């Protein structure tokens, strides 16, 4: 659907007032209805904000032709698109997320929880790297010396 004729008239009025004869000379010898019809078809999917942006950001040195004006329109603000509502979370996913949060909270209470997990993995027969074995032992040894090995 072409741009409404009154919009095209308003654009032509503004461009004629800004550029005067330089704008009109581009279309000398052409029928005004054909020129305006072409502008209406080329600007068919441009909304009010785009046209407003183009009219506020006209080049100072030369009047734009139809395609240059169209490019100016696309340089403006983008109209927000409709946002789809967020999908509802399934009860299973909510429970899993809450369980992860609870385990994180317990780790916050025990800063050496990672070391206990590594120790349990090694006890279960998993092969740990030398660094992993050294680190969990050092962390838990520091824990033991600070609480259990001190004389009562």
C-alpha distance (Angstrom), angle and dihedral (degrees) to the residues before:
residue distance angle dihedral
X1 . . .
X2 3.81 . .
X3 3.77 123.3 .
X4 3.83 110.6 -87.0
X5 3.81 113.5 -90.1
X6 3.82 93.2 -123.1
X7 3.84 89.6 56.8
X8 3.80 90.8 51.7
X9 3.82 89.7 48.4
X10 3.81 90.2 51.7
X11 3.83 91.0 50.0
X12 3.81 91.6 48.9
X13 3.80 91.5 47.8
X14 3.81 91.7 51.9
X15 3.82 93.6 45.7
X16 3.82 91.5 47.2
X17 3.81 91.2 50.1
X18 3.81 92.6 48.1
X19 3.82 100.1 40.7
X20 3.79 102.8 19.9
X21 3.79 115.6 -171.9
X22 3.84 92.6 -0.3
X23 3.81 89.4 68.5
X24 3.80 95.7 42.9
X25 3.83 92.8 46.1
X26 3.81 90.4 65.4
X27 3.77 88.6 68.7
X28 3.81 101.0 36.8
X29 3.80 110.4 144.7
X30 3.82 94.0 18.1
X31 3.77 124.8 108.8
X32 3.83 109.9 -104.5
X33 3.84 92.1 -136.9
X34 3.81 91.2 57.3
X35 3.81 92.7 47.0
X36 3.79 93.3 48.1
X37 3.81 91.2 43.6
X38 3.80 89.9 54.9
X39 3.80 90.7 49.8
X40 3.81 90.2 48.8
X41 3.82 92.1 51.7
X42 3.82 94.8 44.3
X43 3.81 92.2 49.4
X44 3.81 94.4 43.6
X45 3.81 96.8 121.1
X46 3.80 98.3 38.7
X47 3.78 116.7 109.8
X48 3.77 130.5 -149.5
X49 3.84 95.9 -91.3
X50 3.81 91.4 53.7
X51 3.79 93.6 49.5
X52 3.79 90.8 45.7
X53 3.80 90.1 52.0
X54 3.81 91.5 50.1
X55 3.81 92.4 49.6
X56 3.81 90.4 49.5
X57 3.83 93.3 48.8
X58 3.80 103.8 44.6
X59 3.80 116.8 154.2
X60 3.80 113.3 -103.0
X61 3.79 97.9 -144.6
X62 3.82 104.4 50.4
X63 3.80 140.1 11.0
X64 3.79 113.4 -105.9
X65 3.76 122.4 -118.3
X66 3.79 120.0 -136.0
X67 3.81 96.6 -83.7
X68 3.80 93.5 44.1
X69 3.81 89.7 51.1
X70 3.82 89.2 49.8
X71 3.82 89.5 54.0
X72 3.80 89.9 51.1
X73 3.80 88.8 53.4
X74 3.80 91.9 57.0
X75 3.80 91.5 52.7
X76 3.78 91.3 70.2
X77 3.75 133.9 88.8
X78 3.77 117.0 -55.4
X79 3.76 116.8 -122.8
X80 3.79 110.8 -121.8
X81 3.76 115.4 -104.3
X82 3.73 124.0 -134.5
X83 3.76 111.6 -85.5
X84 3.76 117.0 -139.7
X85 3.78 115.9 -130.1
X86 3.78 115.5 -101.6
X87 3.79 113.9 -99.3
X88 3.77 117.3 -104.6
X89 3.79 113.6 -102.2
X90 3.77 116.0 -118.3
X91 3.81 116.0 -119.7
X92 3.83 89.8 -118.8
X93 3.80 92.2 56.2
X94 3.81 91.4 47.0
X95 3.81 91.0 51.4
X96 3.82 91.4 48.1
X97 3.81 91.7 49.3
X98 3.80 91.6 48.8
X99 3.80 90.6 49.6
X100 3.82 90.6 51.7
X101 3.79 89.9 49.5
X102 3.80 91.0 49.8
X103 3.81 91.5 51.9
X104 3.79 90.0 49.2
X105 3.79 89.7 51.6
X106 3.80 91.0 51.7
X107 3.82 89.3 50.8
X108 3.78 89.1 53.0
X109 3.80 88.1 57.5
X110 3.82 92.3 47.3
X111 3.80 110.5 41.9
X112 3.81 89.9 -172.3
X113 3.79 96.0 55.2
X114 3.80 89.2 112.8
X115 3.80 89.6 59.1
X116 3.80 91.8 50.4
X117 3.82 89.7 50.7
X118 3.81 91.2 51.4
X119 3.81 90.9 48.0
X120 3.81 90.6 51.0
X121 3.81 91.6 48.3
X122 3.82 90.7 51.9
X123 3.81 91.3 46.5
X124 3.82 88.6 52.3
X125 3.80 89.0 58.2
X126 3.81 100.7 -100.1
X127 3.79 115.2 146.0
X128 3.80 110.4 -118.9
X129 3.77 126.3 -167.9
X130 3.79 119.3 -105.5
X131 3.79 89.2 -108.1
X132 3.81 92.3 52.7
X133 3.81 92.4 49.0
X134 3.80 92.7 46.3
X135 3.80 93.5 46.8
X136 3.82 97.9 49.4
X137 3.80 91.3 45.7
X138 3.80 92.4 49.3
X139 3.80 92.3 47.1
X140 3.79 94.5 48.5
X141 3.81 93.1 41.5
X142 3.82 88.7 56.8
X143 3.79 87.7 49.4
X144 3.83 91.6 50.2
X145 3.78 95.0 47.1
X146 3.77 92.3 49.7
X147 3.82 95.0 52.5
X148 3.79 117.7 6.8
X149 3.79 105.1 35.9
X150 3.77 96.4 48.3
X151 3.81 114.0 104.9
X152 3.75 114.4 -105.3
